[in-house]
Amino acid sequence: MKSYYFDEGHELFRESLRAFLQKEVTPNIDQWEEDRRIPREVWKKMGKMGFLGLSYPEEFGGANLDFFYDVIFCEEIAKVFSGGFAITQAVVQYMSGPYILKHGSQRLKEKYLPGIISGEAISCIGISEPTAGSDVANVRTTAVLTGDHYVVNGSKTFITNAIYGDFVVCVVKTDPKAGPDGVSLLVVDLDKDGVSRTKLKKLGWHSSDTAELAFDNVQIPKENLIGEEGKGFYYLMGGLQVERLVGAIMGYSACEVAMEYTLQYMSERTAFGRPINKFQVLRHRMAQLSSEIESCKQFVLHCSRLNNDAKYAVKECSMAKLLATELSDKTMTQCLQSFGGYGYIEDFKIARMFRDSRIGTIGGGTSEIMREIIAKMVIDDVSYKQADNNSKNNTNSNGNIMSNLENLLQTIQAKAEKADSLNNTLKFNFGEEQLYIDGTGEKNQVSIEDKEADCQVDVGFDDFVALTKGELNPMSAVMGGKIKIKGDMSVAMKLQSLFS
């Protein structure tokens, strides 16, 4: 069947990449797992072949291709029976490099991007700390600007590529008292004085390196700041969607190759005089898994299309990551069961895949965090918007509401005029500021006067803005307690038409 997402160019790229992996990677995976290290030469070969930096700009050595080339890349590296191999470049290409690409200065881009595209440099992302994992806003590693340098102190843990890597995109607090608005991103070269690395022993991903990092008065040039001070949290919130999407792609791809490997074994293994793929209980187990994997794959590909079209799909990417990584755990467990005792033996690849899969529901945001993000969006009507350079400036402070309300007035007036006359008066109350709609004439008239009205709507200003943009449904907002109605309820019932 012709693919909806991949054209002939994509498939030619897949064939080329697959051939490279089968020749240069698959035969060596067992040794790299034993060595607990992947030689740099293989990354350089991949860079030389044009397999890295697929969607990066040509000026830095990239190919400027669409995201579905990256999808193929993630699919194929996930099928070499080594999560450690797959995660190494996934971290470089999709979890650390993009912050420099999207938010870094031209100097930072010219210094660091060519290396990760050529395969000569390995990068990592430093978020998790001993006391802060998913709670990014409360990291404790500090960076104090002193003259023309930041002085970095603190520690990071569970950092993939940190032992053999070259630099880390490090999440730091430049203003410890400012909460999310005090988080910044710095590029820290790992050979700097004061940086120490301690390799961690892991359950899986043996061929990749994972470490604790400690920073003791490490001096980093201030030009290594990515973007602006205090914007790091918002940069991360945008970048994590791609990280989670990549995790989902590699999740269903690992399921596919595990299924293929298991079905081959089932066709060769006999019991009671026949191949075990003839036993109904095993056949139906594989049929069920195959159905779930294909369904999950198609949803993740849909999410990939949203990403390719530059949609900020927080809910969809969170769902994709949750479903694909949970399914990967299930698939590896049930496939291993089909091997019987041999599944518990390291000579069989399913044992490694079982171990490697387990981290999927933890890294990049745990399943519990994914469920909470989804719950906020489907139950609490929370909307997440992609951060721009002004993201940290919110409209919650009373001093800013008036100026923002005046800026919105024209938009609100246009919506009100298009709606049928309310035949009543309506007031939105934001606390110290109000917005008044006089609907007693032929057209609804909007002002920022504070007058008595037939109906008063108490609402937070941010939620009101979401109403005007169609990001918050009026009825859902009322049911969820975000809007409180005082006075004539029949007027409140007209909110839907006012903001449609």
C-alpha positions, 0 to 999 in steps of 0.5 A: 500500500502506498504510504500517505506520509512518505514519497519516493524520495523518502523511501530511497533515503530509507533504503540507503540508511537501512543498508548503512545500518545493516553493514556498519551498525547491526554486526557490531551492536553486541560488541558495543553493548559489551564495551558500553561505548559506541565508537565515534567513527560510526557517527562520522561515517553517518555524517559523511553519508548525509544521515545527520542534520536532516532538517538543519539549514544547509549553511551549517551542513544540514540538508534542510529536509522535511520532518518525515526524513527525521521520522524515517531516521528515528524509525530505522535507528530504533530497529538495530536491537539497541536502544543505546545506539538509537538514543545517542543520536536522538539526543544530539539531533532532536533533544539538544541541538534544536535549542541552539538552532532555534534560539542560539546566536549566530555565533553559537550556531556556527560554533556548534551545529556543524559538528553535530551535523558532521558527526564529529561532536556529540551533545547532550541536554542537562535538565534532570537533577537529583532533586528535580526531574520533571519539575523543570522550574525548580532546578537548582544549578545556578549560573551567576553572571560575573563580568563577561562570564557565568559562574556555574555551580550545581549538578545534573543526573541521568544525562545521556552522552555526558561521559563521551560527549563534547558539550551540554545544553544546560538548564540553569537558574540565572535568577533563583527567586524568579521561578520559571522566569529565572530559568536559562539555557547555557552551552557548557563545554564538558572539558571545562575546568570544574566539570566532573563526570561520573558514569552511571550503571544502567538496567538497559541502554548499555551501549550509550553512556549516562552520567552525573555531572557536577559543576564547581565554579565553572566559568562559561562565556556569557555569549554561550547563553542561548537566547535570552536570560529567563526564557529557558523554561519557555524554550524547553516547553517548545522543544519537549514536544519534539523530544516526546514525538521522537520517543513515540516514533522510536517506541512503535518502531521498536515494537515492529522489529520486536514483532518481526523477530518474535514471529520468526522465532515462533515459525522455527520453534516447535512444541508438541510436534508443530510450530508454536505459531500454530497455537491459538493463544500465541497467534491471537496474542500476536494478532492483538499486538499487531493491531495495537502497534499499527493503530499507534503508529498511524496516530504518531505519524499523524502527530508527525504531520502536525509537527511537519506543518509547524503545529504546536500539538502539545496534547497530541504529542503527549498522547503519542509519547504515552501510548507508544512507550507504554505499548513498547513495554507491553510488546516487549513483555509479551514477545519475550513470553513467546520465547519462553526460557530463551527470552531470559537469555542474553544471547537472544535480542529480545532480552536486550529489547525488554531491558532497553524498552523500560526507560521509555515511560520515564525519560522525556517526561514520565507517563504520569506527567503525560497523563497530567498534561493530557488531563489538564487539557481535556478536563481543565480546558488548559491551553498551551501556546508556543512561546515567543520572545515575549512568553515570560511576560504574562498578563496576570498582573493588574498593572498590565491588564489595562494596556492589554485590554486596550490592545484587544478592544478592537478585536473584541468590538469586531466580534461583538458587532458580528454577533446578534444584539444581546438585548441586554448589558453584560460586564466582564470583571477581571478584578480591578479592570472591567469590560462592558458590552451594551447590547441594548441597541442594534449592535453590541457596543464595547467599552472599558467602563465600569457600569452596572450590567444585567449580567456580570461575568467574573473571569481571569484575564488570561481565560478571557483572552483564551475565550476571544481566541477560541481556545476556551469554550464558554460552556466548558469554562462555566462548567469548569469553574473558570467563569462565575455568573452573577445576575441574568443567566439568560444573558450568560447563555449568549456568550457562545454566540459572542465568541464563536 
